[in-house]
Amino acid sequence: MSNDNKGYRFSFGPWNINEGNDPFGPTVRPTLPFAKKLGSYKALGFEGVQFHDDDAVPELEGLSPEQLQTKAAEMKSVLDGEGLVCEFIAPRLWEDERGIDGGFTANDPKVRAWAFDRAKKCADIARAMDTKMIVLWLAREGTYIREAKDAIVANQRLLELVNTILDYDSEIEIAIEPKPNEPMDHAYIPTIGHALALSGMSSDPKRVGGLIETAHAVLAGLDPSDEMAFALAAGKLLSVHLNDQNGLKFDQDKSFGAANLRAAYNQVRVLEAANYADTKRFIGLDIKAMRTQKGDCVTAHLENSKNIFLALVDKVRSFDKNLEKQLIDARDYEALEMAVISHILGV
């Protein structure tokens, strides 16, 4: 496969190279040091690094603002040395015991104060890392039982969060990454429609958009390409996390195109139709190597997903547009479907 990225920029987070543990079993592969993970990016054809706040600044709790800036600047220097850039910073509340009931929507005002302060620190880290994007994956912002929270108040608190970040930094942009469930039974802001409605209610809608993950859309029973199209139509698709999902199960984070190649084709198709590559925003991957995969440094799932994406770019660009128009005009959708499938299969 050629190293030509066809005008696209690619990113992934260091957690995508992992030890293979899951809720039902221990690690199965050795830990790869963070520095070695970063060293693999350029070789795999990636230039963007996705960061949680505590990936960029480990043990950030308790640091003074000056210390936070220093640590973030040090990480920026490491990226510069590798020829990499930071795509975004995301606050990771769900691994702190205070975030067990959702930090931003917690019933405890002390927990909410901590969570909002963490979001401000995230903005500080982002600017020190030379990115303006914060991603909000609202992991535990939901409930296991609906009576546990006032949902109206919870949504108002999420709007307050967005406005707090926008007011704190006049240049920060926020990408909301919706997901309908897991780790919570029901999550607030489960789809891109909810995310963009929240954007519209915010104090500066121009700086609030969405990040769509393939698997999250599937878990909501929706077509990922349609979710992307909705955000693109509004001019609010700030990034994507491509992967795949084998039905309405747990969030599998399978390699892109591995479970449903035609759905993957249509995701590439809608991105191509919107000239997404010209925006210079990233094609992010959020994928896990199979737990059953052997090896010390497992990165094939990242390379495979990027190569599948690029192969599908070729397929989308080479599809006979005249034939497509003829079949649409004739309303011969059976023939159109077969033409698409034959083209993907190369027959």
Stockholm file with secondary structure:
# STOCKHOLM 1.0

chainA/1-347         MSNDNKGYRFSFGPWNINEGNDPFGPTVRPTLPFAKKLGSYKALGFEGVQFHDDDAVPELEGLSPEQLQTKAAEMKSVLDGEGLVCEFIAPRLWEDERGIDGGFTANDPKVRAWAFDRAKKCADIARAMDTKMIVLWLAREGTYIREAKDAIVANQRLLELVNTILDYDSEIEIAIEPKPNEPMDHAYIPTIGHALALSGMSSDPKRVGGLIETAHAVLAGLDPSDEMAFALAAGKLLSVHLNDQNGLKFDQDKSFGAANLRAAYNQVRVLEAANYADTKRFIGLDIKAMRTQKGDCVTAHLENSKNIFLALVDKVRSFDKNLEKQLIDARDYEALEMAVISHILGV
#=GR chainA/1-347 SS CCSCCTTCEEEECGGGSCCCCBTTBCCCSCCCCHHHHHHHHHHHTCCEEEEEHHHHSTTCTTCCHHHHHHHHHHHHHHHHHHTCEEEEEECCCTTSGGGTTCTTTCSCHHHHHHHHHHHHHHHHHHHHTTCCEEEEECTTCEESSGGGSCHHHHHHHHHHHHHHHHHHCTTCEEEEECCSSSSSSEESSCSHHHHHHHHHHSSCGGGEEEEEEHHHHHHTTCCHHHHHHHHHHTTCEEEEEECBCCSSSSCCCBCTTSSCHHHHHHHHHHHHHTTGGGGTCEEEECCCCCTTCCCSSCCHHHHHHHHHHHHHHHHHHHSCHHHHHHHHHTTCHHHHHHHHHHHHHTC
#=GC SS_cons         CCSCCTTCEEEECGGGSCCCCBTTBCCCSCCCCHHHHHHHHHHHTCCEEEEEHHHHSTTCTTCCHHHHHHHHHHHHHHHHHHTCEEEEEECCCTTSGGGTTCTTTCSCHHHHHHHHHHHHHHHHHHHHTTCCEEEEECTTCEESSGGGSCHHHHHHHHHHHHHHHHHHCTTCEEEEECCSSSSSSEESSCSHHHHHHHHHHSSCGGGEEEEEEHHHHHHTTCCHHHHHHHHHHTTCEEEEEECBCCSSSSCCCBCTTSSCHHHHHHHHHHHHHTTGGGGTCEEEECCCCCTTCCCSSCCHHHHHHHHHHHHHHHHHHHSCHHHHHHHHHTTCHHHHHHHHHHHHHTC
//
